[in-house]
Amino acid sequence: MSDIAARVRLSFADDIAYVTLARPEQHNGMDFAMLKEMLAAQKQLRRQAGLRAVILSGDGPSFCAGLDVKSVLQHPLRAGWMYTQLWWPFRNDFQRWSLGWRKLGVPVIACIHGNCFGAGFQLALGADIRICTPDARLSILEAKWGLVPDMGGAVLLRELVPIDVAKELTMTGRIISGAEAKVLNLVTHVVDDPLAAARSLVAEIVTRSPDSVAASKFLFQQAWRSGDFGAARAERIWQRRLIGFANFRIALARNQQQKDIPWAKRRL
């Protein structure tokens, strides 16, 4: 086990990375230190070709209760500097908090329990799959502060819900349960033990080629909001990056020989 720092705990088991928000006394409220450590964790994981999956969770009673406003206001100069990023013509650090997970060529699974508000909700949206307890509490809580979601929520919500649902949840800041979130398609599965369910799902995914898993993730991220031409083109591009390479050949051999031949390290 290694600690990126006090607020994000990073550990590994069987080529699976466990990224745990570790500020339980504050319901894992995000402050500047946690943001910095999360981005460092993303950067470290992007370098690991042997990685097969990431399981993202929160220590203590909640997944993440959102931005720790009190802590942020204690550092007005730094807050002001981060505020200037709103004028930058490209993705900023707040948005990388959630969107950065889309760059990893492995499935990222968020395990949600307790409070999942604002920044925490957008972090979960950045995962490929969300597994949630039925009694978890989720909200786009920026409305409470007279704001809009600005940590990737606008990018991520459009892949999951109709525009009227996104508008209503954002305008009201309403808190919904995990069961309600499933009905609205905001979470993938609702179970009593998200971590156990995540491990079970990962065990199924790792039986497949790590390159085909990566290509599947990147293909749908690219194609989901493209037109027909763009989506079809993306299919061709990603298929060309698989056919003939090591894990494609291993997949053929596995099927022909009916043996669990070890996969090569991920290229994509």
N, C-alpha and C positions, 0 to 999 in steps of 0.2 A: 504494500500500500504506500502511496505517496500523496502528500498534501500539496496542492498548488499553493495554498495559503489557508488561513483560518476559515474562510467562508465557503470554500468549495473543496470537497473531498473527492479525490480521484483514486480508484482502485481497479485492479484487473483480476480476472479469473477466466481461464480457458478462452483467451482472446476476446473476451467481452469487457468493455469498459463500463464501470459504474460511476456515474457523476452524481454526487449527492450534495444538495444545498445544505450547508452545515451551520445554520444560525437559528437553531430551534427555538431559543428563548424569544426571538422576534418573529416567529412564524416564517422564518426564512425571507424576511423582507429584504429587498434588494437595495444595497447602498453602493457607493462608488467602488469600494474594495471588492464586493462580490461581483460587480460587473467586470472589473479588470481581471479577476481570477477566472471567471467563466470564459472570457475571450482567450485567456492563456490556455485553458483546458482545450478549447476548440482547436487552437493552433497546434498544440501538442498531439492531439488525436489525428489531425489531418496528415501528420508525418508517418503514421504507423500503418504500414502496408499489411501487416498481419492481423489487424483489427477486424472483427466480424460484426460487431453490433455495439451500440451504446444504450444503456439503460439510465434514464434521467429520473431522479426522485428527490424528495425533500425529507430531511431528518426532522423528527419531532411531530407535532400535531398537525402540520400543514405542509403542502407542497411549496407554495410561495404566496405570501399575502400581498405581493406587489411592491411598489417602490416605497422604501422607508423615507417618507417625506421629512420627518423630523431630523433624521441623520443627514440628509442632503442639505437641508437648510442651515446646518451647522458649518457648512463649508461653502459660503456664498461665492467666493472667487472661483472655486472649481465648478460650482453649479453654473455660474455665468459663462465660463469657458465651454462647458458642455452644451449650454443653450445656443452658443454661436454655431454649433454644428447643424442647426436647423437651416442655416443659410448655405450649407455646403451642397454642391450639385451632385453628390454621390452618397452612398450608404454611410451612415454614421455608426458610432460604437453602440448606441442604444439599439439600433436596428440589428446590428450583428449579434446582439444578445439572443435573438430568436432566429434570424435568417442565416446566421453562421452555420447552423446545424445542417442546412441544405447543401453545403459544400462537402460534407463528409460522404465518402462512397460506401457507407454502411447504413443500415436502418437505425434510426434513433427512436427509442420508445420512451414516452413520458408516462410515469406512474403517478397519478393524481389522487391526493386525499386531502381532507381538511379544506382550508381556504386556498383558492387559486384565483387571485384577483389581479387585474391590471397587468403589470409587468410579468407576473407569474403566469397569467392566462396566455399572454403572447408568447412566453417561453414555451409553454406546452403546445401552442399552435405550430411552433417551429419544428416540432418533432414529426416524424413520419407517421407514427401511430400513437394514439393516446388511450391509455387504459385507466379507468377511473372508478372510484368507489361510488355506490349509488347515492350516498349522503354527502359527498363532497360539495363544496360551495364555490361556484364559478361566476365571475363577473368581469365585464369590461368596465372597470370602476373609474376610468378617467373622468367620466361625467361628474363624479363627486367633487373634483377639483376644477371643474370648468374647462376641461381639456378634451382632446380626442386621442385615441390610441396612436402612438408614434414610435412603437418598437417592432414594427413589421406587421402589425395587426391588419392593416388595410391590404397588404399583399396576401396574407395567409387566409383571412376570412373568405375572400372571394373564391377560394378553391373548395370551400366547405358548405357555405350557406347561401341562399338567395339574398339579394341586396336588401330586401325589406326586413329580413330577419337581422342582418348586420346593423342596419340603421336603428331598429327598435332597441336592440341590446345596447348599442352605443349611446343612444339618446337618453335611455332610462338609467343605465348603470345597474339594471336589475340583477339580483343575485339568483342564480338558478342552481338546481341540484344536479348531481352527476346523472341521475336518471333522466332529467329534463334535457340535459346537454346531449344525451344519446339520441333522444327523439329529434333534436334539432341538427343532428349530424356533426356536432362539435367534438365529440369523442368517438373512438372506434369501438371500444368494448366497455361494459360496466360489470365489474366483478367485486367481490368482497376483498380479494387479495391481489391488487394490481401487480405487485412485484413477482409473485409466483406465476401469474399469468404471463408476464413479460418474459420470464425465464423459459417458460414452456414454448412460447412463440419463437424465441431466439433459437431454441433447440431444433425447431422445425426449419427455420430459415438457413441455419448453418449447414444443412444437408445439401444445399444448392451451391452452385459456383459463386464464389465471392464477386467475380466480375459480372456475372449476369444479374446478381442482386444490385450491384452498384449501377449498372446500366439501366435497370428497371427504374430505380429511383430517379436518375438524371433524365431519363426519357420522359417520364410522366410530369416531372417538374417543368420540362421544356415544352411538352406538347399540350398540357392540360388547357392552357389559355390561348394556344395557337389556332389558326385556321386549319382547314383540312390539309392544305398544301404543306404548311409548316409542320404539322403533326406527322404526316406521312414521310416528309423529309427527315425528321428526327428519328423515326423508326429505322430508316435506311442507314443513317449515320451511325447510330449506336449498334446496329447489327454488324456493320463492317468492323467495328472495334472489338467484336467478340469472335467472329468466325475465323478459325485457323489458329488461334492463340492457345496457350497452354491449357487454360481451364476449359476451353471448348473441347480440346482433345481428351482431357481427363473425363469430361462429362460423357463423351462418346464411349470411352473405354469402360466407364462405370456401368453404362447401360448394356454394353456388349458382353462384358465379363461378369456382371452381377457382383461386383466387388466394391467395397468402400475405399477406393483409392484416394489418398489424401489430396486435397486441393493445393494448387500452387498459390503463392501470395497474390493478393489482388493487384492488378495493374491499373485499374480505373479509380 
